[in-house]
Amino acid sequence: MKKISGHIVDVITRTITKGILHIEDEKIMDIELSDNVENQYIIPGFVDAHIHIESSMMLPAEFASYSVIHGTVACVCDPHEIANVSGIAGVDFMIENAKHSPMKFYFGAPSCVPSTKFETSGAILDSEAVEELLQRDDIYFLAEMMNYPGVIHKHKQVIQKLEAAQRAGKPIDGHAPDISGNDLIAYAASGITTDHECMTIAEAEAKIALGMTVQIREGSAAKNFDDLLPLLKNHPEKIMFCSDDKHPDDLLKNGHINSLVRRAVKKGYDPIDVLRICSFTPVKHYKLDVGLLQKGDSADFVLVNNLTDFEIKATYIRGEKVAENGKTTFPRYIPTKTINKFNAQKITVEQLKVIPSGDNLKVIMVDDGQLYTHSITTKPKIENNNVVSDIENDVLKMVVYNRYQESTPAIGFIKNIGLKQGALASTVAHDSHNILAVGTSDEEIVSAINQIIDSKGGILASNGRTSCHLSLPIGGLMSDIEGELIAQQYEAVDAMAKKLGSTLLAPFMTIAFMSLLVIPELKLSDKGLFNGNNFSFTSLID
């Protein structure tokens, strides 16, 4: 029998007692009160309440190696990204890989593959496929319902998916950016119980008033933590913490849910309230088999120095020490399988020509750190009867190119990327993960896209003469190399993007969302420029 002593934090009774955990057969068999204990605190392990593992560019087992050192014991995962590339085969791939790590991964059934009918993905999961997934024991919830117009207007396929989750007795995650009034009432009444897209206190409180639980998100691109943290004052029981999307360098350098816990406590919030938010609430909401330091529970917990700094001394899952002093204690899993879908043909400069047909060019304007965009108009820059990138005014040509079948590139323009030379290209392009590129000239864009096609997926920064490239051979989303090497290569590509002129905090994470049609206001799919406010295509030039 294993014994661990310290100040035990009970988030259910909201007490802290000195005691000894008696651990056997993966469980806490007894909790003995004692004054003679180690000078450490025993807290429940952290749970990320909503994450797309694919955005870390690591496979699940590799991700586990770099998150357990930060005290994370479980992740509620939406495999939406790989499902948009490879369908149910992609979901199965993630679940199987996750089994090769001690971390507890809880995968959901992707609800929106594709997210909308206005883009081309590599797979389609209709209501019948989603219901089959929801009947499985290894699928724990219906993942974020991004098609909020479909919910509000009761589209048949959408309603069938929601009803399938309710029949299965599994929770439904939401995605309702800037929805209010009667539309929000209809959305919440459909059985959707969470949302991670809030940007303001007022928006979050309106959702809480309708019974929804708000997941405060702090990812690598979308950062809402500071704006929404005051919710803890009046609504600590209706809050969860999540990362949603976490880039590899961010995870390695800045931590995971532990960093949010530390920041919240340093802002003056009750440590037990904060710990409940990232343990008790997600465990109960999603019905997770994750321990909460109760007798008979799975022995999932973290040892920390105190309840202010939350320095992670060790992480335990199922009673086994999986990390200690910043190092994992289990061997790295070397994957033997891969999965991808990539049929794009190389393009030419002629295919990017935009014939001027009016005086007003619609432009996507980016706000750093936000997924929302603005729609603005400007005078197009024209050369040789072609609308081109306007470097001086930071209005750059952007392309989304279907990677699943032969097609014509879709073209738009974007402001605030900041490039002064070269181009960026990526197959991490939510949600369908077609090839997305932005650059200072048509020639640079074509070069970047064709290099991505050669590699069958990845992220790339190029100035025409030299390129920096992180290959992502698994679905065009993830690598099978070590997480530290992924982070180093990502940092190198990120650094080159900034050397080319981008002033964005996370250039590749930001452009990855420029094809995400379910986040307003203006986005670009492989089928054309899209207005997210009225959910319809719009003209590029008027």
Protein Blocks (a to p, Z undefined) as FASTA:
>chain_A
ZZdedddddfklopacddddddeehiafbdcddfbdcddddddddddfbdcfklnopafk
lmmmmmmmnopabdcddfklmmmmnommlmmmmmmmmmmpfbdcdddddfbdcfblkbcc
fbdcdfklmmmmmmpmkbcbdcddfblmlmmnopaklmmmmmmmmmnopacddddehiah
jllmmmmmnopabdckbfbfklmmmmmmnopacdddddfklccklmmmmmmmmmmmlccc
dekiacfklmmmnopmkmmmmmmmmnopafklmmmmmmmmmmmmnopabdehighiacdd
dddfblmlopafbdceehiafbgehiafbdcdddfbdcdddfbdcddfklmpccdfbfbd
cdddddehiabdcddddddddeehiacddfknopacdddddfkbgcdddddddehklpag
hjdddfbdcfklpacdddfbfklmmmmmmmmmmnopacdddehjaccddddfegolaccb
dfklmmmmmmmmmmmmmmnopabfblmlmmmmmmmmkbcfbdcdfkbccdfklopaddfb
ZZ
